Amino acid sequence: MRILYVQPSELMGGAERQALMNITRLQRLGVEVVPLIGPKTVLVRALEQEGVTNSIVAPRLFHPTHIGVSGVRASIDIALSCVRSVRDFWTTERQIAELCRTQKIDAIIASRAYAWVVATRPARKLGVPIVWRAGGCLRSQNEALGLKWFSRFWRPDYVVYNSASVQSSFAPHLDCPNRIIRNCVDTGRFDGTRVPAKVRQELGLDESTPVLAIAARPRPLKNFELLAEVLERVAQRVPSVHLLIAGDTEERPAWAPYGWRQFYEQMFERMGLSPRTHFLGQRDDVEHVYASCDVALLTSLHEGAPNAVLEAMAMGKPVVATDVPGVSEIVQHGVQGFLAPPSDADAFAEHVIALLESAELRHRVGAAGRATVHKLYGDQTNVRELAELLQQLVRGSEPRPAVGIAA
């Protein structure tokens, strides 16, 4: 069985790490996978390090839109973006159709909405089964209406959701079979007993320094405003605390000539938090970031099934996160971590302080999180379920939804 795995990719984030896990583990199960990745090649290099050398780069698979600040420049940027988007769409669609024919593709996995749109038409025309993989929730009525309209004409054979919250967000708008297959974590790589705290060493922070960490691209969805407020409150009680921020983005505000990362760096500086805040940028060794912290944070406004939380838990780190669907499916309050409303910096900070002040609490909560990951988010069971689904689709038999999951 030969699968085309279509993965839009810029930097190495959660979606890319899931693609890395799925592609490499499917290969180990005997499924031949042809990765189609673009426009950037960070994921291609990560796959090569795992022995996957047949990736195909699609330089026009996804084109981020950067709009000018205002006025004439903004109008020009919008017009050029529309022209590029149409050109890139048709170019990539033809590339997918050609790959299906020349590589004798048996089925397609399309990850992220852009891949769904660009891969489904050629799949339907060529009679190739296609599975959509959804890892984030719909955030507007317009998104829901667009999805419903598109799927009426270009329906996938199956949709795989990575959490119940993502399923409940999409399923009412998609009339097709679906099931939940959880994200999986490389527990060999994310093993807190073996990974050294080298980021502490890089920054000159000794073992006694209290360190918080977040792995997230600096953009509005990740709610760095809350992150800064929490750090400000924690520093009042724990003056020696430091914060590591691993992640970068090429996105920028429509009204600014600089990116979101610079915007948030300036915000932390205005709040007097720069001396204790370390913007690390893109890190392909995020396990070393977690190994260097005492408590892992996530301040997102929305999430599907965040890899940042799962990977921190696999490292044995206690988590404090916002109480939003997706996160609350993974973290049981007071067991694997603590949850606080996205607007309540005081409650969030109190949970962080409680963990920093008690090594016993950190150890107990961290151990519970690690046990949860090993039990529910290991790669063997979850990727095997995906492989079985693909085999059923290729054979033409109707895959059955997982027990207890509505189709």
N, C-alpha and C positions, 0 to 999 in steps of 0.2 A: 504494500500500500504506500502510495506516494502522496504527500500532503504539501500544499502550498500554504505557508504561514505568512500572512500579510500583516506587517507591523509598522505603522508610522512611528518614527522615532527621531527625536532631536538629541536630548541628553539622556543620561542613564538614570531613570526614575523607577517608580514602582511598576509601571506597566512593562517597561523594558526588562526588569528583573524577572517578572512573571513569564515573559516571552522566553527569556534565557532558560528558565527552569523547564517550561513546557517543551521547548524544542530539544534540549539536550536529553531530557528524560524520555520523551517519545522515541528518540533515536535509540536509546538503550533498550526500549521495549520492542525494537524491530521495525518501527515505523520510519520510513524514509521521509525526511522533512526538507523541503526547499524553502529557506527563509527569504522573503522579499522585504527589504528594509530600506527606509529612507525618510528624510533626505540625508540625515547625518549617519556616520558610520561607527559611532561609539559602541552600539550593540553588536555590530559586525565584528569588531575587535574582541569584544567579550566572548562571543561565540567561538572565535578562532582559538582563544585561550583554552576553551573547553573541548577543542578538537573538531569543531564544526566549521568546515572550510568552504562550503558550497553556497554561502549566502550570495544573494543577488542584490545589488544596490539600485534603488529606484530614486534618483535624485529629485524627482518631481512628485513623489508619493504624498508629500504634505508640505504646504508652503505657508509658514507663519506670516500673518499680516501685521505690518508695522505702519500705523497711520500717523501722519504728520500732526503737529501740535494744533493747528487751527487754520481756518481760512483757505486760501488758494492751495497751500501745500497739502492740507488734509484732503481736499477734493481731488487733487492729482493722485495722491497715494491710493485713495479709494478706487479711482478709475483703473489705475495700473494693477491693483490687486485683483480686481474683477477679471481683467484680461488674462493675468497670469493664472488665476484659479481655473478658468475654463480651459486654457491651454494645457495646464498640468493635469487636469482631470482626464481629458481625452488621451493624452500621451500615456498616462499610467494605466488607463483602462485597456488600451491596445496592448501594452506590455503584459498585462495579466492574461489577456486572451491568448497571446502568442505563447506565453509560458505554459498555459494549460494544454495547448496543442503539442508543442515541441517536447515538453517534459513528461507528457502523458500523466497529468495530474488526476488523481482519483477523488480528491476532496480539497476544500479550501477552509482554512480558519482565518477569519477577518477580525482583527482586534482594533478597537476604537471606531468611532462613528464614521470617520472619513474612509477607513478601509471597508466598512460595510457598504457605503455608497459606491465606491469605485470598483469593488470586486463582485458585487452581486449581479449586475447586469451581464457581464461576460460569463459568470457561472451559470446563470439561467439559460442564456443563449446556447451554451455548449453542453448543457445537461450535467454539469458538475455539482455535486452536493456542496452546500456552503453552510458553515456554522459561524454565527456571530458570537464573539466573546465580549461581554459587557462587564466593566469593572467600576463604573461610576454612575451616579444617579442623574436623572434629568433635573435640570435646574430652572426650567421655565415652561410656560404653556406653549410658547412658540416651538420649542424643541420637541415637545410631545406631539403637536399637530404635524410638524414636519416628518417625524418618525412614522406616524400613523399613515400619512399620505404616501410616503415612499414605500412602505412595506405592503401597501395594497397592490402595487404594481410589481415590486421586486422583493418578493418574500423570501426570507432565508428558510433553509430546511430545519434549522434548530438554533436555539439561542442558549448559550451557557452564561449563567450569572455567577458571580463570585460571592454573593451574600444574599440573604433574604431581603435586605433593604433595597438592593439594586433590582432584585426581581420584582418587588412590589412597586418600584418606580417605573419599570419598563413594561411589565407583562400586560397591564390593562390596555396598552396601545399596540401590542404586537400579538396578532392572532396566529400563533405558531407554537409547536412543541418547545418546551424549555425545561431546564433543571438547574439546580445549584451544584457547581463543582468548586469547592473552596480553593482559594489561593494556597500555594505551597511554599515552604521555606526550605532553603538549603541548610539543614541543621548541622551539617559538617562544617560549612563555612561560618555560620553564625553560632559559634560555640564559645561561650564566655570563659570556659575553663582553659582554652588554648590560645585565644587571640590576645596579643599584647596591647597595652594602652599607649600606643606610640604617638597618638595625637597630644597627649599630656606632655610627652617628652619633647615634641616639636615646639610646643608653646611654652615650655619651661614651667609647667604646673606640677607641683609635687603631689604625692599620693594623698596628702591631707587636705588639699584644696577641694571644696565642694564644687562639683561640675554638673551642669545640666546640659542636655543635648536634644536637638531636634533635627531630623532629616526631612527637609521639605523645600520645594522650590519657592523662593520669595515672591509671592504674588497674592492678590487679595483673598483668594479662596482659602489660603492657609492662615489668615487672620493674625498676621504679625503684630497688629495693633494690640491684641490681647496678649501676645507673647511679651511685648515690651512692658505692658502694665504689670504682668505677673513678675517679670524679672525685677522691676522697680520695687515691688512689694517684698519680694523674697530678700532682696539686698538690704532692706531696712532691718531685717531680723538676722540675716546671715551675710554679714558685710563682705566676706571673702569669696562669695559665690561667683562662678564664671559660667558663661553660656556658649556652647558650640552650635553653629548653624551650618549644616551640610546641605548644599543644594544651590543651584543657579538656574537662571532662565534668560532667554533672549527676548521675552515679552517686555513691553514697556507701556506706561499709561498713554492714552491718546493725547493727553494735554501736556506731556513732558518730552524733552529731547533726550532723556536718559531712561535706563531700564528700571524695573521694579527693585532689583537688588540695590541700586544706588539710592533709590527713593527710601527704602527701609534703613539702609546704612545711615542716611542723613537723619531719619526719625530717631534712631537709637542715639545718635550723637547729640541731637537737640535735647534729649531726655537725660543726658549725662551718663549714658550706659555704655558708651564705646569702650572704655578701658576694661570692662569685664565681658564684652561681647566679641566673639570671633566668627566672622563670616568666612567660612572655609572654602566657599565656592563648590564646584562640582567635585565630588569625591567618589571614586570607583571602589574605595576600600571603606565603605560605610561601617563595616563591622569594627574597624579600628576606632571609629568615632564613638560607637556605643561602648566599646571596651574602656574608653577613657572617661566615661561619665558615671555618675551615681544614680541619676534619675533621667529617664527619657520622657520627652514632652511631645504632644501634638495638639495644636490649637485650631484645627480646621473648622470651617463653617459647615462643610459637607464632606462626606467620605463614602466610599463604597465598602471596601474591605482593606484598610490601609496596610501596605507592606511595612511601612515605618513602624507601626505598632507591633506587628508580628515578628519582625526581625529583632526589635529591641527585647521582646519577651523571650525569643529564642536565645538571646545573649544572657538571659537571667536578670534583666534590668527591670525594675518597677516602672510603671508607666502612669503618667498623669495626662489625661486627654479630655477633650470636650465631649460632652454627652450628646452625641449626634448618632443617628442611625448608621449602622456599619461599624462604628467604633464600639457601641454598646453591645453588639453581637459578639465581639471578641473579648472585651474587658468587662468582667463582672465587678461592680464597684466594691472595693474593699478586699477583693480576692487577688486578681492579677494586676490590679492597679486601682486608680481612683478617677472618678469622672466629675466634671463640673460643667454647668451651663456655659455656652460660648460667650455670654455677656457678663459672666461673674468672675472678674479677676481676683476678687478677695477669696472666694471659695477655692479657686484653682491654686492660688498661692499658698493657702493654708495646707492643702494636701501636699504640695511640694516641700514645704517647711517641715511637716511632720515626718516625711521620709528622710530628709537630710539630717534630722535630729536623732534618728533611730536606725542604727545599723541592723538591729534585729528585725525591724519592720521591713527594711529594704530587702533583706535576705529572704524573709518569708514570702513577701509578695513576688519578688523576682523568681523564686523557685516555683511558685504556683504558675506563673506565666510560662516559664520554660516547659513545665509538664503539659500545659494546655497545647502548646505548639507541637510538641512531639506526639501528642495523642490525636489531634484533629487536623493539623496542617502539614503533615509530612508529605514528601513528594511521591512516595510509592503508591498509596491508595488513590490520591486525587488525580495524578497523571494517568494511572491505569484506567480510571473511570473515563477519562477523556479519550483514551485510545480505544476503549470498547465502544464508545459512542460513535467514533469515526468509522470503525469497522462495520457497525450495523448500518450506517448510512451508505457506505460504499457497496455493501451486499444488497441493499435495497429493502432490508427489513426495517420496520418502524421501531426506532428506539423508544423505550419506555422511560417516562420520567422517574427520577429517583423516588424511593418510598417517602411519602409524606410531602412531596413537592407538587404543587398544582401545575398541570401542563396547559 
